Amino acid sequence: MTQPNDASGTDLPRGIGAPATRAFTAAGYTTLEQFAGVPKAELLALHGVGPKALRVIQESLEERGLSLG
């Protein structure tokens, strides 16, 4: 089960790394469900977001029956 990233005040999964967490929160993504349906290319365009962060987000979404766009 995915653990929340308590340090950032979000429910983003741990393991995405601090730069990606900052990029996501700066872009307005503070809950995992907000990623559902978002195109991977849109997220990769954020400075600090790489393939590992997307993989962790995708796996966490799949645990909830959701996926990236």
All heavy atoms as a GROMACS GRO file, in nm:
protein
  500
    1MET      N    1   0.084  -0.119   0.000
    1MET     CA    2   0.000   0.000   0.000
    1MET      C    3   0.088   0.125   0.000
    1MET      O    4   0.191   0.130   0.066
    1MET     CB    5  -0.090   0.000   0.123
    1MET     CG    6  -0.190   0.113   0.122
    1MET     SD    7  -0.320   0.078   0.239
    1MET     CE    8  -0.335   0.236   0.315
    2THR      N    9   0.047   0.225  -0.073
    2THR     CA   10   0.124   0.349  -0.085
    2THR      C   11   0.109   0.433   0.041
    2THR      O   12   0.000   0.451   0.093
    2THR     CB   13   0.074   0.429  -0.205
    2THR    OG1   14   0.082   0.346  -0.320
    2THR    CG2   15   0.154   0.553  -0.226
    3GLN      N   16   0.222   0.484   0.088
    3GLN     CA   17   0.222   0.570   0.205
    3GLN      C   18   0.216   0.716   0.161
    3GLN      O   19   0.279   0.753   0.064
    3GLN     CB   20   0.349   0.547   0.288
    3GLN     CG   21   0.359   0.408   0.345
    3GLN     CD   22   0.249   0.378   0.443
    3GLN    OE1   23   0.217   0.459   0.528
    3GLN    NE2   24   0.190   0.262   0.432
    4PRO      N   25   0.143   0.799   0.231
    4PRO     CA   26   0.140   0.941   0.197
    4PRO      C   27   0.274   1.007   0.221
    4PRO      O   28   0.351   0.963   0.304
    4PRO     CB   29   0.032   0.999   0.288
    4PRO     CG   30   0.017   0.902   0.399
    4PRO     CD   31   0.060   0.767   0.347
    5ASN      N   32   0.298   1.113   0.149
    5ASN     CA   33   0.421   1.189   0.163
    5ASN      C   34   0.394   1.300   0.264
    5ASN      O   35   0.369   1.414   0.229
    5ASN     CB   36   0.462   1.245   0.026
    5ASN     CG   37   0.602   1.295   0.024
    5ASN    OD1   38   0.658   1.326   0.128
    5ASN    ND2   39   0.659   1.304  -0.093
    6ASP      N   40   0.398   1.265   0.392
    6ASP     CA   41   0.359   1.356   0.500
    6ASP      C   42   0.438   1.486   0.502
    6ASP      O   43   0.388   1.590   0.540
    6ASP     CB   44   0.374   1.287   0.636
    6ASP     CG   45   0.282   1.168   0.649
    6ASP    OD1   46   0.171   1.173   0.592
    6ASP    OD2   47   0.319   1.071   0.716
    7ALA      N   48   0.563   1.482   0.460
    7ALA     CA   49   0.648   1.601   0.466
    7ALA      C   50   0.596   1.714   0.379
    7ALA      O   51   0.614   1.831   0.409
    7ALA     CB   52   0.791   1.565   0.426
    8SER      N   53   0.530   1.680   0.270
    8SER     CA   54   0.483   1.784   0.179
    8SER      C   55   0.338   1.825   0.205
    8SER      O   56   0.288   1.915   0.140
    8SER     CB   57   0.496   1.735   0.034
    8SER     OG   58   0.407   1.628   0.012
    9GLY      N   59   0.270   1.757   0.298
    9GLY     CA   60   0.130   1.789   0.325
    9GLY      C   61   0.038   1.742   0.215
    9GLY      O   62  -0.071   1.795   0.199
   10THR      N   63   0.080   1.642   0.140
   10THR     CA   64   0.000   1.588   0.031
   10THR      C   65  -0.021   1.439   0.054
   10THR      O   66   0.038   1.381   0.144
   10THR     CB   67   0.070   1.606  -0.105
   10THR    OG1   68   0.183   1.520  -0.109
   10THR    CG2   69   0.112   1.749  -0.129
   11ASP      N   70  -0.103   1.376  -0.032
   11ASP     CA   71  -0.112   1.231  -0.025
   11ASP      C   72  -0.040   1.167  -0.144
   11ASP      O   73  -0.069   1.057  -0.183
   11ASP     CB   74  -0.257   1.184  -0.013
   11ASP     CG   75  -0.333   1.179  -0.144
   11ASP    OD1   76  -0.291   1.247  -0.240
   11ASP    OD2   77  -0.433   1.107  -0.151
   12LEU      N   78   0.058   1.240  -0.198
   12LEU     CA   79   0.139   1.185  -0.306
   12LEU      C   80   0.222   1.070  -0.250
   12LEU      O   81   0.264   1.075  -0.135
   12LEU     CB   82   0.230   1.292  -0.366
   12LEU     CG   83   0.160   1.413  -0.426
   12LEU    CD1   84   0.263   1.511  -0.483
   12LEU    CD2   85   0.063   1.371  -0.534
   13PRO      N   86   0.246   0.966  -0.330
   13PRO     CA   87   0.320   0.851  -0.278
   13PRO      C   88   0.465   0.882  -0.248
   13PRO      O   89   0.526   0.965  -0.315
   13PRO     CB   90   0.309   0.748  -0.391
   13PRO     CG   91   0.277   0.827  -0.512
   13PRO     CD   92   0.202   0.949  -0.467
   14ARG      N   93   0.519   0.814  -0.148
   14ARG     CA   94   0.661   0.824  -0.119
   14ARG      C   95   0.735   0.757  -0.231
   14ARG      O   96   0.683   0.671  -0.300
   14ARG     CB   97   0.694   0.754   0.013
   14ARG     CG   98   0.635   0.823   0.131
   14ARG     CD   99   0.667   0.748   0.257
   14ARG     NE  100   0.591   0.807   0.367
   14ARG     CZ  101   0.630   0.806   0.492
   14ARG    NH1  102   0.743   0.748   0.524
   14ARG    NH2  103   0.557   0.861   0.584
   15GLY      N  104   0.857   0.796  -0.252
   15GLY     CA  105   0.937   0.730  -0.354
   15GLY      C  106   0.945   0.807  -0.484
   15GLY      O  107   1.019   0.768  -0.573
   16ILE      N  108   0.872   0.917  -0.496
   16ILE     CA  109   0.881   0.992  -0.622
   16ILE      C  110   0.995   1.093  -0.618
   16ILE      O  111   1.031   1.146  -0.721
   16ILE     CB  112   0.749   1.063  -0.659
   16ILE    CG1  113   0.706   1.163  -0.555
   16ILE    CG2  114   0.641   0.962  -0.686
   16ILE    CD1  115   0.587   1.248  -0.597
   17GLY      N  116   1.050   1.118  -0.501
   17GLY     CA  117   1.163   1.210  -0.489
   17GLY      C  118   1.118   1.352  -0.462
   17GLY      O  119   1.010   1.395  -0.503
   18ALA      N  120   1.204   1.426  -0.394
   18ALA     CA  121   1.172   1.563  -0.356
   18ALA      C  122   1.154   1.657  -0.475
   18ALA      O  123   1.059   1.736  -0.476
   18ALA     CB  124   1.278   1.618  -0.261
   19PRO      N  125   1.241   1.652  -0.578
   19PRO     CA  126   1.220   1.743  -0.692
   19PRO      C  127   1.085   1.720  -0.762
   19PRO      O  128   1.016   1.816  -0.796
   19PRO     CB  129   1.337   1.710  -0.786
   19PRO     CG  130   1.443   1.655  -0.697
   19PRO     CD  131   1.367   1.578  -0.591
   20ALA      N  132   1.047   1.594  -0.779
   20ALA     CA  133   0.919   1.565  -0.844
   20ALA      C  134   0.803   1.607  -0.754
   20ALA      O  135   0.704   1.663  -0.802
   20ALA     CB  136   0.909   1.416  -0.878
   21THR      N  137   0.816   1.584  -0.624
   21THR     CA  138   0.710   1.626  -0.532
   21THR      C  139   0.690   1.777  -0.539
   21THR      O  140   0.578   1.826  -0.547
   21THR     CB  141   0.744   1.583  -0.387
   21THR    OG1  142   0.753   1.441  -0.383
   21THR    CG2  143   0.637   1.630  -0.290
   22ARG      N  144   0.800   1.851  -0.539
   22ARG     CA  145   0.790   1.998  -0.550
   22ARG      C  146   0.727   2.038  -0.683
   22ARG      O  147   0.644   2.130  -0.688
   22ARG     CB  148   0.928   2.062  -0.533
   22ARG     CG  149   0.979   2.060  -0.391
   22ARG     CD  150   1.103   2.147  -0.373
   22ARG     NE  151   1.216   2.105  -0.455
   22ARG     CZ  152   1.309   2.018  -0.417
   22ARG    NH1  153   1.302   1.964  -0.297
   22ARG    NH2  154   1.409   1.988  -0.498
   23ALA      N  155   0.768   1.973  -0.790
   23ALA     CA  156   0.713   2.006  -0.922
   23ALA      C  157   0.563   1.979  -0.927
   23ALA      O  158   0.486   2.061  -0.979
   23ALA     CB  159   0.784   1.925  -1.031
   24PHE      N  160   0.522   1.866  -0.874
   24PHE     CA  161   0.380   1.832  -0.875
   24PHE      C  162   0.298   1.929  -0.792
   24PHE      O  163   0.194   1.978  -0.836
   24PHE     CB  164   0.357   1.689  -0.824
   24PHE     CG  165   0.406   1.582  -0.919
   24PHE    CD1  166   0.459   1.464  -0.869
   24PHE    CD2  167   0.398   1.596  -1.056
   24PHE    CE1  168   0.503   1.363  -0.953
   24PHE    CE2  169   0.441   1.496  -1.143
   24PHE     CZ  170   0.494   1.379  -1.091
   25THR      N  171   0.345   1.961  -0.671
   25THR     CA  172   0.268   2.052  -0.587
   25THR      C  173   0.265   2.193  -0.646
   25THR      O  174   0.163   2.260  -0.639
   25THR     CB  175   0.319   2.053  -0.442
   25THR    OG1  176   0.458   2.086  -0.439
   25THR    CG2  177   0.298   1.919  -0.375
   26ALA      N  178   0.376   2.236  -0.707
   26ALA     CA  179   0.378   2.368  -0.771
   26ALA      C  180   0.280   2.375  -0.888
   26ALA      O  181   0.224   2.481  -0.916
   26ALA     CB  182   0.519   2.401  -0.819
   27ALA      N  183   0.258   2.261  -0.953
   27ALA     CA  184   0.164   2.255  -1.066
   27ALA      C  185   0.021   2.232  -1.019
   27ALA      O  186  -0.071   2.226  -1.101
   27ALA     CB  187   0.206   2.145  -1.162
   28GLY      N  188   0.001   2.219  -0.887
   28GLY     CA  189  -0.133   2.205  -0.833
   28GLY      C  190  -0.178   2.063  -0.805
   28GLY      O  191  -0.292   2.040  -0.769
   29TYR      N  192  -0.088   1.966  -0.821
   29TYR     CA  193  -0.122   1.826  -0.793
   29TYR      C  194  -0.088   1.796  -0.648
   29TYR      O  195   0.029   1.785  -0.612
   29TYR     CB  196  -0.042   1.731  -0.884
   29TYR     CG  197  -0.073   1.746  -1.030
   29TYR    CD1  198   0.016   1.812  -1.114
   29TYR    CD2  199  -0.189   1.694  -1.085
   29TYR    CE1  200  -0.011   1.826  -1.249
   29TYR    CE2  201  -0.217   1.708  -1.220
   29TYR     CZ  202  -0.128   1.774  -1.302
   29TYR     OH  203  -0.154   1.788  -1.435
   30THR      N  204  -0.190   1.785  -0.564
   30THR     CA  205  -0.167   1.758  -0.423
   30THR      C  206  -0.230   1.627  -0.377
   30THR      O  207  -0.203   1.582  -0.267
   30THR     CB  208  -0.220   1.873  -0.335
   30THR    OG1  209  -0.358   1.891  -0.362
   30THR    CG2  210  -0.143   2.002  -0.362
   31THR      N  211  -0.314   1.567  -0.463
   31THR     CA  212  -0.371   1.437  -0.430
   31THR      C  213  -0.347   1.341  -0.546
   31THR      O  214  -0.339   1.382  -0.662
   31THR     CB  215  -0.523   1.445  -0.404
   31THR    OG1  216  -0.590   1.482  -0.524
   31THR    CG2  217  -0.556   1.543  -0.293
   32LEU      N  218  -0.334   1.216  -0.514
   32LEU     CA  219  -0.306   1.116  -0.615
   32LEU      C  220  -0.415   1.112  -0.722
   32LEU      O  221  -0.386   1.100  -0.841
   32LEU     CB  222  -0.291   0.979  -0.548
   32LEU     CG  223  -0.251   0.864  -0.639
   32LEU    CD1  224  -0.116   0.890  -0.704
   32LEU    CD2  225  -0.250   0.734  -0.561
   33GLU      N  226  -0.540   1.126  -0.683
   33GLU     CA  227  -0.650   1.118  -0.778
   33GLU      C  228  -0.644   1.227  -0.885
   33GLU      O  229  -0.698   1.210  -0.994
   33GLU     CB  230  -0.784   1.125  -0.705
   33GLU     CG  231  -0.819   0.998  -0.629
   33GLU     CD  232  -0.746   0.985  -0.496
   33GLU    OE1  233  -0.687   1.085  -0.446
   33GLU    OE2  234  -0.745   0.874  -0.442
   34GLN      N  235  -0.578   1.338  -0.857
   34GLN     CA  236  -0.567   1.445  -0.956
   34GLN      C  237  -0.485   1.404  -1.078
   34GLN      O  238  -0.495   1.466  -1.183
   34GLN     CB  239  -0.504   1.570  -0.893
   34GLN     CG  240  -0.596   1.638  -0.793
   34GLN     CD  241  -0.528   1.752  -0.722
   34GLN    OE1  242  -0.415   1.738  -0.675
   34GLN    NE2  243  -0.596   1.865  -0.715
   35PHE      N  244  -0.407   1.297  -1.067
   35PHE     CA  245  -0.326   1.250  -1.179
   35PHE      C  246  -0.405   1.163  -1.276
   35PHE      O  247  -0.359   1.139  -1.387
   35PHE     CB  248  -0.205   1.171  -1.128
   35PHE     CG  249  -0.103   1.255  -1.058
   35PHE    CD1  250  -0.103   1.266  -0.920
   35PHE    CD2  251  -0.006   1.323  -1.129
   35PHE    CE1  252  -0.009   1.344  -0.855
   35PHE    CE2  253   0.089   1.401  -1.066
   35PHE     CZ  254   0.087   1.411  -0.927
   36ALA      N  255  -0.519   1.114  -1.234
   36ALA     CA  256  -0.596   1.023  -1.318
   36ALA      C  257  -0.631   1.090  -1.450
   36ALA      O  258  -0.688   1.199  -1.453
   36ALA     CB  259  -0.723   0.978  -1.246
   37GLY      N  260  -0.593   1.025  -1.559
   37GLY     CA  261  -0.623   1.076  -1.692
   37GLY      C  262  -0.528   1.181  -1.746
   37GLY      O  263  -0.540   1.222  -1.861
   38VAL      N  264  -0.433   1.227  -1.665
   38VAL     CA  265  -0.338   1.329  -1.710
   38VAL      C  266  -0.236   1.262  -1.802
   38VAL      O  267  -0.179   1.158  -1.766
   38VAL     CB  268  -0.266   1.396  -1.590
   38VAL    CG1  269  -0.163   1.496  -1.639
   38VAL    CG2  270  -0.368   1.464  -1.500
   39PRO      N  271  -0.210   1.319  -1.919
   39PRO     CA  272  -0.110   1.259  -2.010
   39PRO      C  273   0.030   1.257  -1.950
   39PRO      O  274   0.073   1.353  -1.887
   39PRO     CB  275  -0.114   1.352  -2.132
   39PRO     CG  276  -0.243   1.424  -2.124
   39PRO     CD  277  -0.275   1.436  -1.978
   40LYS      N  278   0.099   1.145  -1.970
   40LYS     CA  279   0.236   1.131  -1.918
   40LYS      C  280   0.326   1.243  -1.969
   40LYS      O  281   0.408   1.296  -1.895
   40LYS     CB  282   0.293   0.996  -1.958
   40LYS     CG  283   0.225   0.880  -1.889
   40LYS     CD  284   0.284   0.748  -1.936
   40LYS     CE  285   0.208   0.633  -1.873
   40LYS     NZ  286   0.261   0.503  -1.914
   41ALA      N  287   0.311   1.281  -2.097
   41ALA     CA  288   0.396   1.385  -2.155
   41ALA      C  289   0.380   1.518  -2.081
   41ALA      O  290   0.476   1.592  -2.063
   41ALA     CB  291   0.365   1.403  -2.302
   42GLU      N  292   0.258   1.546  -2.035
   42GLU     CA  293   0.232   1.670  -1.961
   42GLU      C  294   0.308   1.670  -1.829
   42GLU      O  295   0.365   1.772  -1.788
   42GLU     CB  296   0.082   1.684  -1.936
   42GLU     CG  297   0.041   1.811  -1.868
   42GLU     CD  298  -0.110   1.823  -1.855
   42GLU    OE1  299  -0.182   1.791  -1.952
   42GLU    OE2  300  -0.156   1.863  -1.745
   43LEU      N  301   0.312   1.556  -1.764
   43LEU     CA  302   0.381   1.546  -1.636
   43LEU      C  303   0.532   1.546  -1.655
   43LEU      O  304   0.606   1.608  -1.577
   43LEU     CB  305   0.337   1.420  -1.561
   43LEU     CG  306   0.188   1.418  -1.524
   43LEU    CD1  307   0.151   1.284  -1.463
   43LEU    CD2  308   0.151   1.531  -1.431
   44LEU      N  309   0.581   1.479  -1.759
   44LEU     CA  310   0.725   1.477  -1.786
   44LEU      C  311   0.779   1.615  -1.823
   44LEU      O  312   0.898   1.641  -1.807
   44LEU     CB  313   0.757   1.378  -1.899
   44LEU     CG  314   0.760   1.231  -1.859
   44LEU    CD1  315   0.773   1.144  -1.983
   44LEU    CD2  316   0.873   1.203  -1.762
   45ALA      N  317   0.691   1.704  -1.869
   45ALA     CA  318   0.734   1.839  -1.905
   45ALA      C  319   0.764   1.923  -1.782
   45ALA      O  320   0.829   2.028  -1.793
   45ALA     CB  321   0.626   1.906  -1.990
   46LEU      N  322   0.721   1.878  -1.664
   46LEU     CA  323   0.746   1.952  -1.540
   46LEU      C  324   0.892   1.931  -1.499
   46LEU      O  325   0.941   1.818  -1.495
   46LEU     CB  326   0.654   1.905  -1.428
   46LEU     CG  327   0.505   1.923  -1.452
   46LEU    CD1  328   0.426   1.855  -1.340
   46LEU    CD2  329   0.470   2.071  -1.460
   47HIS      N  330   0.960   2.039  -1.469
   47HIS     CA  331   1.101   2.032  -1.426
   47HIS      C  332   1.111   1.955  -1.295
   47HIS      O  333   1.044   1.989  -1.198
   47HIS     CB  334   1.158   2.173  -1.408
   47HIS     CG  335   1.301   2.173  -1.368
   47HIS    ND1  336   1.402   2.140  -1.455
   47HIS    CD2  337   1.360   2.199  -1.250
   47HIS    CE1  338   1.518   2.146  -1.392
   47HIS    NE2  339   1.495   2.183  -1.267
   48GLY      N  340   1.193   1.850  -1.296
   48GLY     CA  341   1.211   1.769  -1.176
   48GLY      C  342   1.138   1.636  -1.181
   48GLY      O  343   1.155   1.553  -1.093
   49VAL      N  344   1.056   1.616  -1.286
   49VAL     CA  345   0.979   1.492  -1.298
   49VAL      C  346   1.045   1.403  -1.402
   49VAL      O  347   1.073   1.446  -1.514
   49VAL     CB  348   0.833   1.521  -1.339
   49VAL    CG1  349   0.757   1.391  -1.359
   49VAL    CG2  350   0.765   1.607  -1.234
   50GLY      N  351   1.071   1.279  -1.364
   50GLY     CA  352   1.132   1.183  -1.455
   50GLY      C  353   1.054   1.054  -1.461
   50GLY      O  354   0.947   1.041  -1.400
   51PRO      N  355   1.108   0.956  -1.531
   51PRO     CA  356   1.039   0.828  -1.549
   51PRO      C  357   1.008   0.755  -1.418
   51PRO      O  358   0.904   0.692  -1.406
   51PRO     CB  359   1.136   0.746  -1.634
   51PRO     CG  360   1.226   0.844  -1.699
   51PRO     CD  361   1.232   0.963  -1.607
   52LYS      N  362   1.098   0.764  -1.321
   52LYS     CA  363   1.074   0.695  -1.193
   52LYS      C  364   0.951   0.753  -1.123
   52LYS      O  365   0.866   0.678  -1.074
   52LYS     CB  366   1.195   0.707  -1.101
   52LYS     CG  367   1.172   0.640  -0.966
   52LYS     CD  368   1.283   0.664  -0.869
   52LYS     CE  369   1.245   0.606  -0.733
   52LYS     NZ  370   1.335   0.653  -0.628
   53ALA      N  371   0.940   0.884  -1.120
   53ALA     CA  372   0.824   0.947  -1.056
   53ALA      C  373   0.695   0.904  -1.125
   53ALA      O  374   0.596   0.873  -1.058
   53ALA     CB  375   0.838   1.098  -1.058
   54LEU      N  376   0.696   0.900  -1.258
   54LEU     CA  377   0.576   0.858  -1.330
   54LEU      C  378   0.542   0.713  -1.301
   54LEU      O  379   0.425   0.678  -1.288
   54LEU     CB  380   0.593   0.879  -1.480
   54LEU     CG  381   0.587   1.022  -1.529
   54LEU    CD1  382   0.582   1.025  -1.682
   54LEU    CD2  383   0.468   1.096  -1.473
   55ARG      N  384   0.643   0.628  -1.293
   55ARG     CA  385   0.618   0.487  -1.263
   55ARG      C  386   0.554   0.472  -1.125
   55ARG      O  387   0.456   0.398  -1.109
   55ARG     CB  388   0.750   0.408  -1.269
   55ARG     CG  389   0.732   0.260  -1.239
   55ARG     CD  390   0.861   0.182  -1.248
   55ARG     NE  391   0.977   0.245  -1.187
   55ARG     CZ  392   1.003   0.245  -1.056
   55ARG    NH1  393   0.920   0.187  -0.972
   55ARG    NH2  394   1.111   0.305  -1.010
   56VAL      N  395   0.605   0.544  -1.027
   56VAL     CA  396   0.550   0.537  -0.892
   56VAL      C  397   0.406   0.589  -0.890
   56VAL      O  398   0.318   0.528  -0.829
   56VAL     CB  399   0.639   0.615  -0.792
   56VAL    CG1  400   0.572   0.624  -0.655
   56VAL    CG2  401   0.775   0.549  -0.780
   57ILE      N  402   0.381   0.700  -0.960
   57ILE     CA  403   0.245   0.755  -0.967
   57ILE      C  404   0.152   0.654  -1.034
   57ILE      O  405   0.042   0.627  -0.986
   57ILE     CB  406   0.243   0.890  -1.042
   57ILE    CG1  407   0.317   0.997  -0.961
   57ILE    CG2  408   0.101   0.933  -1.076
   57ILE    CD1  409   0.249   1.040  -0.834
   58GLN      N  410   0.196   0.597  -1.149
   58GLN     CA  411   0.113   0.502  -1.222
   58GLN      C  412   0.080   0.380  -1.136
   58GLN      O  413  -0.035   0.337  -1.130
   58GLN     CB  414   0.181   0.458  -1.352
   58GLN     CG  415   0.100   0.359  -1.433
   58GLN     CD  416  -0.033   0.414  -1.484
   58GLN    OE1  417  -0.041   0.528  -1.527
   58GLN    NE2  418  -0.137   0.335  -1.476
   59GLU      N  419   0.181   0.325  -1.068
   59GLU     CA  420   0.158   0.208  -0.983
   59GLU      C  421   0.061   0.241  -0.869
   59GLU      O  422  -0.026   0.160  -0.836
   59GLU     CB  423   0.290   0.157  -0.927
   59GLU     CG  424   0.378   0.092  -1.032
   59GLU     CD  425   0.519   0.060  -0.983
   59GLU    OE1  426   0.553   0.093  -0.866
   59GLU    OE2  427   0.596   0.003  -1.062
   60SER      N  428   0.074   0.359  -0.812
   60SER     CA  429  -0.015   0.400  -0.703
   60SER      C  430  -0.158   0.419  -0.753
   60SER      O  431  -0.253   0.383  -0.685
   60SER     CB  432   0.036   0.528  -0.638
   60SER     OG  433   0.163   0.506  -0.581
   61LEU      N  434  -0.170   0.477  -0.872
   61LEU     CA  435  -0.303   0.493  -0.931
   61LEU      C  436  -0.368   0.358  -0.958
   61LEU      O  437  -0.487   0.338  -0.932
   61LEU     CB  438  -0.295   0.574  -1.061
   61LEU     CG  439  -0.274   0.724  -1.047
   61LEU    CD1  440  -0.244   0.785  -1.184
   61LEU    CD2  441  -0.395   0.790  -0.984
   62GLU      N  442  -0.289   0.264  -1.011
   62GLU     CA  443  -0.341   0.132  -1.043
   62GLU      C  444  -0.393   0.060  -0.918
   62GLU      O  445  -0.490  -0.015  -0.927
   62GLU     CB  446  -0.236   0.048  -1.114
   62GLU     CG  447  -0.212   0.094  -1.256
   62GLU     CD  448  -0.095   0.026  -1.325
   62GLU    OE1  449  -0.027  -0.058  -1.261
   62GLU    OE2  450  -0.072   0.057  -1.443
   63GLU      N  451  -0.330   0.086  -0.804
   63GLU     CA  452  -0.378   0.028  -0.677
   63GLU      C  453  -0.520   0.076  -0.646
   63GLU      O  454  -0.594   0.010  -0.573
   63GLU     CB  455  -0.286   0.066  -0.562
   63GLU     CG  456  -0.151   0.000  -0.565
   63GLU     CD  457  -0.060   0.046  -0.453
   63GLU    OE1  458  -0.103   0.125  -0.366
   63GLU    OE2  459   0.058   0.005  -0.454
   64ARG      N  460  -0.557   0.190  -0.701
   64ARG     CA  461  -0.690   0.249  -0.677
   64ARG      C  462  -0.781   0.232  -0.798
   64ARG      O  463  -0.888   0.294  -0.805
   64ARG     CB  464  -0.676   0.397  -0.642
   64ARG     CG  465  -0.596   0.418  -0.515
   64ARG     CD  466  -0.590   0.563  -0.477
   64ARG     NE  467  -0.500   0.584  -0.365
   64ARG     CZ  468  -0.495   0.695  -0.294
   64ARG    NH1  469  -0.574   0.796  -0.323
   64ARG    NH2  470  -0.410   0.707  -0.195
   65GLY      N  471  -0.737   0.154  -0.896
   65GLY     CA  472  -0.819   0.131  -1.015
   65GLY      C  473  -0.817   0.247  -1.113
   65GLY      O  474  -0.909   0.260  -1.194
   66LEU      N  475  -0.716   0.333  -1.107
   66LEU     CA  476  -0.704   0.449  -1.194
   66LEU      C  477  -0.577   0.440  -1.276
   66LEU      O  478  -0.495   0.350  -1.253
   66LEU     CB  479  -0.701   0.578  -1.108
   66LEU     CG  480  -0.820   0.600  -1.016
   66LEU    CD1  481  -0.790   0.714  -0.919
   66LEU    CD2  482  -0.945   0.629  -1.096
   67SER      N  483  -0.558   0.531  -1.372
   67SER     CA  484  -0.435   0.534  -1.449
   67SER      C  485  -0.410   0.672  -1.506
   67SER      O  486  -0.500   0.755  -1.512
   67SER     CB  487  -0.439   0.431  -1.562
   67SER     OG  488  -0.534   0.468  -1.657
   68LEU      N  489  -0.286   0.693  -1.550
   68LEU     CA  490  -0.251   0.815  -1.620
   68LEU      C  491  -0.313   0.812  -1.759
   68LEU      O  492  -0.351   0.707  -1.808
   68LEU     CB  493  -0.098   0.829  -1.632
   68LEU     CG  494  -0.022   0.852  -1.502
   68LEU    CD1  495   0.127   0.840  -1.524
   68LEU    CD2  496  -0.056   0.989  -1.444
   69GLY      N  497  -0.318   0.928  -1.823
   69GLY     CA  498  -0.375   0.937  -1.958
   69GLY      C  499  -0.280   0.888  -2.063
   69GLY      O  500  -0.168   0.857  -2.042
   0.00000   0.00000   0.00000
